[in-house]
Amino acid sequence: AQSVAQPEDQVNVAEGNPLTVKCTYSVSGNPYLFWYVQYPNRGLQFLLKYITGDNLVKGSYGFEAEFNKSQTSFHLKKPSALVSDSALYFCAVRGPSMNSGYSTLTFGKGTMLLVSP
Amino acid sequence: GAGVSQSPSNKVTEKGKDVELRCDPISGHTALYWYRQSLGQGLEFLIYFQGNSAPDKSGLPSDRFSAERTGGSVSTLTIQRTQQEDSAVYLCASSFGTSGGTYEQYFGPGTRLTVT
């Protein structure tokens, strides 16, 4: 069974400092990896994804993530945090399709990012 | 509309009543998903539709939960005889193609269900 771990319930960072939100995964075969952000009382918004190719993926709002196969990690990063980045961040993984052409997307429990002025 | 819409945005119901939650996906998206988000629990997958059929109902927590999708578009999630543990935010998402593909899912704003 596939799984995602976000080891930190909350990450605190000062505005202007770099931020990292950690994610590790477990899946059979090559993973498809996603990051989503959820602002208060809103649905999830897609940030970026890794499917294949370059291990460093760039996404929306200046975020990027690095795929590390040996460490089974896909940490989310941003060089300079903004107060407006404060939100709940979810990592998700999908394994290879079964013969049915379908595979589930499994989400982590989320990490709350708080950026202080 | 440009995004996934859900209605109602909030629903308060008495224990034992039935509720219907509606999802209107992005036009052209053939895949549709329902999730449940409880405080501190992350996202719990409920059911997936490809067109009007539901290849995966494995996440439905009990037989009180059912869902349908008609015309390959709007979906309704029905909870019968609601219980207090059903209180949560119910999120709908849609995407291009099959769920086995590489497409990201687009989420609606959710329906907050409170069972009193």
Contacts between the chains, C-beta under 8 A, distances in Angstrom:
chain1	res1	chain2	res2	distance
A	32	B	102	5.7
A	34	B	104	6.1
A	36	B	107	7.6
A	41	B	109	7.6
A	42	B	109	5.9
A	43	B	4	7.2
A	43	B	91	5.9
A	43	B	93	7.9
A	43	B	107	3.6
A	43	B	108	5.1
A	43	B	109	4.7
A	43	B	110	5.5
A	44	B	43	7.8
A	44	B	91	7.1
A	44	B	93	7.6
A	44	B	105	8.0
A	44	B	107	4.2
A	45	B	107	7.2
A	46	B	104	4.4
A	46	B	105	7.3
A	46	B	106	6.8
A	49	B	102	7.3
A	49	B	104	5.7
A	51	B	102	4.7
A	90	B	42	7.1
A	90	B	43	6.8
A	94	B	99	8.0
A	94	B	100	7.9
A	96	B	100	7.9
A	97	B	98	7.6
A	97	B	100	3.1
A	97	B	101	7.8
A	98	B	100	7.3
A	100	B	55	6.3
A	100	B	100	7.5
A	101	B	98	4.9
A	101	B	100	4.6
A	102	B	48	7.2
A	102	B	50	7.4
A	102	B	55	5.6
A	102	B	56	6.5
A	102	B	98	6.0
A	102	B	99	4.7
A	102	B	100	4.7
A	103	B	99	6.7
A	103	B	100	5.0
A	104	B	45	6.1
A	104	B	48	7.7
A	104	B	56	7.0
A	104	B	99	7.3
A	105	B	33	7.9
A	105	B	45	7.4
A	105	B	99	7.3
A	105	B	105	6.8
A	106	B	45	7.7
A	107	B	35	8.0
A	107	B	42	5.4
A	107	B	43	4.2
A	108	B	42	6.3
A	109	B	40	7.3
A	109	B	41	6.9
A	109	B	42	3.8
A	110	B	42	5.5
